[in-house]
Amino acid sequence: MLGLFSISYEISNLPTTELSAPINRAVFPGYAKISSDRSELRQSFINVLSLIAVFALPAGIGIAAVAPLLVTVFLGENWVDAIPLIAILAVYGTTNAMLTNTGTVFLAIGKPHYLAIISAIRVAVLLPTLTYFALQNGVIGAAWSYLGVSLLFMPIIYALLFRSINLRSARFFAEIWRPLIATSAMFVTVKAFTVWAGTTAGILGLSGLLITAVTLGAVVYSAVLLLLWQLAGRPTGAERFVADKLSVRIRNSSLARFFNQT
């Protein structure tokens, strides 16, 4: 059971370990330099948060959506008990990804004791909760305990951060509502596809279904996110940052140079 939980935890927390953690390590020196200017710090935090949301939300929720196929293809039939664990812990990993940037800000503004207090209270709440639900429902109960405590503390941590840097909640939600809606559309589409295409597994194969589901999710997410960004008036943020980077790469590509020459 411990091995099952460990593997599920590692897979489901990839958005935190592979996406948001490197970003936070890179931006900490910048936060520290501008920590005395709350206005600039707020804007930098929002920029980084929106970038994390654009990539971490679809990655984490996408893992939850394709968990049955992911486990069957990469781990095998002997690990089917990991499917519900990965689905639950993927949501937990996504909430962690959205919270990691807050700790970096607390450190930059010279309030590391906030992190110590929050961590101590979380442990005090998690230990009895984890013990009770694990005894009642095994590893599934343990997974729900992690997710429940994380969701419980998310608004508390954000409220403390907003107060520390004078950030309004409306400004916060203005940056993440588009990735949230796009991720929701992606999740519903991918789940519907996997249910509908389950009967064609013999034709495409499980690997083919997984690749198709991931591709479909990426297309739906990108399309919905782009549409919402356009409807919002193309505001500055993660979408504009990604669009600018892509346009530069396209202009500098060999194919673009070929057409320019001709």
C-alpha positions as CSV (number, residue, x, y, z in Angstrom):
1,M,0.0,0.0,0.0
2,L,2.8,2.4,0.8
3,G,4.5,1.7,-2.5
4,L,1.2,2.2,-4.3
5,F,0.7,5.5,-2.6
6,S,4.3,6.6,-3.3
7,I,4.2,5.9,-7.0
8,S,0.8,7.6,-7.3
9,Y,2.0,10.6,-5.4
10,E,5.1,11.0,-7.6
11,I,3.2,10.8,-10.8
12,S,0.4,13.1,-9.8
13,N,2.7,15.8,-8.4
14,L,4.6,16.2,-11.7
15,P,3.1,19.7,-12.3
16,T,4.6,20.9,-9.0
17,T,8.0,19.2,-9.3
18,E,8.6,19.8,-13.0
19,L,6.8,23.0,-13.8
20,S,6.1,25.4,-10.9
21,A,9.1,24.5,-8.7
22,P,11.8,25.6,-11.2
23,I,9.8,28.8,-12.0
24,N,9.7,29.7,-8.3
25,R,13.4,29.1,-7.8
26,A,14.2,31.3,-10.8
27,V,12.0,34.2,-9.7
28,F,13.0,34.4,-6.0
29,P,16.0,36.7,-6.5
30,G,13.8,39.0,-8.5
31,Y,11.1,39.1,-5.8
32,A,13.8,39.8,-3.2
33,K,15.1,42.8,-5.2
34,I,11.7,44.5,-5.5
35,S,10.3,43.4,-2.1
36,S,10.3,47.1,-0.9
37,D,8.1,48.1,-3.9
38,R,4.8,46.5,-3.2
39,S,3.2,47.6,-6.4
40,E,5.9,46.1,-8.5
41,L,6.0,43.0,-6.3
42,R,2.2,42.5,-6.8
43,Q,2.5,42.7,-10.5
44,S,5.4,40.3,-10.6
45,F,3.5,37.8,-8.4
46,I,0.5,38.0,-10.7
47,N,2.6,37.5,-13.8
48,V,4.3,34.4,-12.4
49,L,1.1,33.1,-11.0
50,S,-0.7,33.4,-14.3
51,L,2.2,31.6,-16.1
52,I,2.0,28.8,-13.5
53,A,-1.8,28.6,-13.9
54,V,-1.6,28.4,-17.7
55,F,0.7,25.3,-17.6
56,A,0.1,23.6,-14.2
57,L,-3.7,23.6,-14.2
58,P,-4.1,21.6,-17.5
59,A,-1.1,19.4,-16.7
60,G,-2.4,18.4,-13.3
61,I,-6.1,18.0,-14.2
62,G,-5.1,16.4,-17.4
63,I,-3.3,13.7,-15.4
64,A,-6.5,13.1,-13.5
65,A,-8.5,12.9,-16.7
66,V,-6.3,10.2,-18.3
67,A,-5.4,8.4,-15.2
68,P,-6.9,5.0,-16.3
69,L,-5.1,5.0,-19.6
70,L,-1.9,6.4,-18.0
71,V,-1.7,3.7,-15.4
72,T,-2.6,0.9,-17.8
73,V,-0.1,1.9,-20.5
74,F,2.9,2.9,-18.4
75,L,2.5,0.8,-15.2
76,G,0.5,-2.2,-16.4
77,E,-2.5,-4.1,-15.2
78,N,-1.0,-4.9,-11.8
79,W,-1.2,-1.2,-10.8
80,V,-4.9,-0.6,-11.6
81,D,-5.4,0.2,-7.9
82,A,-3.3,3.4,-8.5
83,I,-5.9,4.9,-10.9
84,P,-8.2,6.5,-8.2
85,L,-5.2,7.5,-6.2
86,I,-3.5,9.3,-9.1
87,A,-6.8,11.0,-10.0
88,I,-7.2,12.4,-6.5
89,L,-3.6,13.2,-5.9
90,A,-3.3,15.0,-9.3
91,V,-5.9,17.5,-8.1
92,Y,-3.8,17.8,-4.8
93,G,-0.7,18.4,-6.9
94,T,-2.4,21.1,-8.9
95,T,-3.4,22.9,-5.7
96,N,0.2,22.7,-4.5
97,A,1.4,24.1,-7.8
98,M,-0.9,27.1,-7.4
99,L,0.4,27.7,-3.8
100,T,4.1,27.3,-4.3
101,N,4.6,30.8,-5.5
102,T,3.1,32.2,-2.3
103,G,5.9,30.8,-0.2
104,T,8.5,32.5,-2.4
105,V,6.8,35.8,-1.8
106,F,6.7,35.3,2.0
107,L,10.4,34.7,1.9
108,A,11.1,37.7,-0.3
109,I,9.2,40.1,2.0
110,G,11.0,38.9,5.0
111,K,8.2,36.9,6.6
112,P,9.5,33.3,6.7
113,H,7.7,32.8,10.0
114,Y,4.4,32.8,8.1
115,L,5.6,29.7,6.3
116,A,6.6,28.0,9.6
117,I,3.3,28.8,11.2
118,I,1.2,27.7,8.2
119,S,3.3,24.5,7.9
120,A,2.9,23.7,11.6
121,I,-0.8,24.2,11.6
122,R,-1.2,22.1,8.4
123,V,0.7,19.2,10.0
124,A,-1.4,19.5,13.1
125,V,-4.5,19.2,11.0
126,L,-3.2,16.7,8.5
127,L,-1.9,14.1,11.0
128,P,-5.2,13.2,12.8
129,T,-7.2,13.6,9.6
130,L,-4.8,11.3,7.7
131,T,-4.8,8.8,10.5
132,Y,-8.5,8.6,10.7
133,F,-9.3,8.4,7.0
134,A,-6.5,6.0,6.3
135,L,-7.7,3.6,9.0
136,Q,-11.3,3.9,7.6
137,N,-10.6,3.8,3.8
138,G,-6.9,2.8,3.4
139,V,-4.8,4.7,0.8
140,I,-7.9,6.2,-0.8
141,G,-8.7,7.8,2.5
142,A,-5.1,9.1,2.8
143,A,-5.3,10.7,-0.6
144,W,-8.6,12.4,0.2
145,S,-7.0,13.7,3.4
146,Y,-4.1,15.3,1.5
147,L,-6.5,16.9,-0.9
148,G,-9.0,18.1,1.7
149,V,-6.4,19.7,3.9
150,S,-4.8,21.4,0.9
151,L,-8.2,22.8,-0.2
152,L,-8.9,23.9,3.3
153,F,-5.7,25.9,3.7
154,M,-5.7,27.4,0.1
155,P,-8.0,30.3,0.9
156,I,-6.3,30.9,4.2
157,I,-2.8,31.1,2.6
158,Y,-4.0,33.4,-0.2
159,A,-5.9,35.6,2.2
160,L,-2.7,36.1,4.2
161,L,-0.7,36.8,1.1
162,F,-3.2,39.3,-0.3
163,R,-3.1,41.2,3.0
164,S,0.8,41.1,3.0
165,I,1.2,42.6,-0.4
166,N,-2.1,44.6,-0.7
167,L,-3.5,42.4,-3.5
168,R,-7.2,42.4,-4.2
169,S,-8.9,39.1,-4.8
170,A,-10.5,40.5,-8.0
171,R,-7.1,41.1,-9.5
172,F,-6.1,37.5,-8.6
173,F,-9.2,35.9,-10.2
174,A,-8.9,38.2,-13.3
175,E,-5.7,36.3,-14.1
176,I,-6.8,32.7,-13.4
177,W,-10.4,32.5,-14.6
178,R,-9.4,31.8,-18.2
179,P,-7.1,28.9,-17.4
180,L,-9.7,27.5,-15.0
181,I,-12.5,27.5,-17.6
182,A,-10.2,26.2,-20.3
183,T,-9.0,23.4,-18.0
184,S,-12.6,22.5,-17.1
185,A,-13.5,22.3,-20.8
186,M,-10.5,20.1,-21.4
187,F,-11.3,17.8,-18.6
188,V,-14.9,17.3,-19.6
189,T,-13.9,16.7,-23.3
190,V,-11.2,14.2,-22.5
191,K,-13.3,12.3,-20.0
192,A,-16.2,12.1,-22.5
193,F,-13.8,11.0,-25.2
194,T,-12.2,8.2,-23.1
195,V,-15.7,6.9,-22.3
196,W,-16.9,7.1,-25.9
197,A,-13.7,5.6,-27.3
198,G,-13.4,2.8,-24.8
199,T,-15.1,0.4,-27.3
200,T,-12.4,1.2,-29.9
201,A,-9.5,0.3,-27.7
202,G,-9.0,-2.8,-29.8
203,I,-8.6,-0.7,-33.0
204,L,-6.4,2.1,-31.7
205,G,-4.8,0.3,-28.8
206,L,-4.5,1.7,-25.3
207,S,-1.3,3.7,-26.3
208,G,-3.2,5.2,-29.3
209,L,-6.1,6.1,-27.1
210,L,-3.8,7.8,-24.6
211,I,-2.0,9.8,-27.3
212,T,-5.3,10.8,-28.9
213,A,-6.8,11.8,-25.5
214,V,-3.7,13.9,-24.6
215,T,-3.7,15.6,-28.1
216,L,-7.4,16.3,-27.9
217,G,-7.0,17.8,-24.4
218,A,-4.2,20.0,-25.6
219,V,-6.1,21.2,-28.6
220,V,-9.3,21.9,-26.6
221,Y,-7.4,23.7,-23.8
222,S,-5.4,25.9,-26.2
223,A,-8.4,26.8,-28.3
224,V,-10.7,27.7,-25.3
225,L,-7.9,29.6,-23.6
226,L,-7.1,31.6,-26.8
227,L,-10.8,32.3,-27.4
228,L,-11.3,33.5,-23.8
229,W,-8.2,35.7,-24.1
230,Q,-9.5,37.2,-27.3
231,L,-12.9,37.9,-25.8
232,A,-11.2,39.5,-22.8
233,G,-9.5,42.0,-25.1
234,R,-6.1,40.3,-25.2
235,P,-4.9,41.5,-21.8
236,T,-1.3,41.3,-20.7
237,G,-0.5,38.1,-18.9
238,A,0.7,34.6,-19.5
239,E,-1.2,34.2,-22.8
240,R,0.4,37.3,-24.3
241,F,3.8,36.1,-23.0
242,V,3.4,32.7,-24.7
243,A,2.0,34.3,-27.9
244,D,4.9,36.6,-28.1
245,K,7.4,33.8,-27.6
246,L,5.7,31.7,-30.2
247,S,5.6,34.5,-32.8
248,V,9.3,35.1,-32.3
249,R,10.1,31.4,-32.8
250,I,7.9,31.4,-35.9
251,R,9.6,34.5,-37.4
252,N,13.0,33.0,-36.7
253,S,12.2,29.5,-38.1
254,S,13.9,28.2,-41.2
255,L,10.5,28.0,-43.0
256,A,9.8,31.6,-42.3
257,R,13.2,32.7,-43.6
258,F,12.6,30.6,-46.7
259,F,9.3,32.4,-47.5
260,N,10.9,35.8,-46.7
261,Q,13.7,35.1,-49.2
262,T,11.3,34.0,-51.9
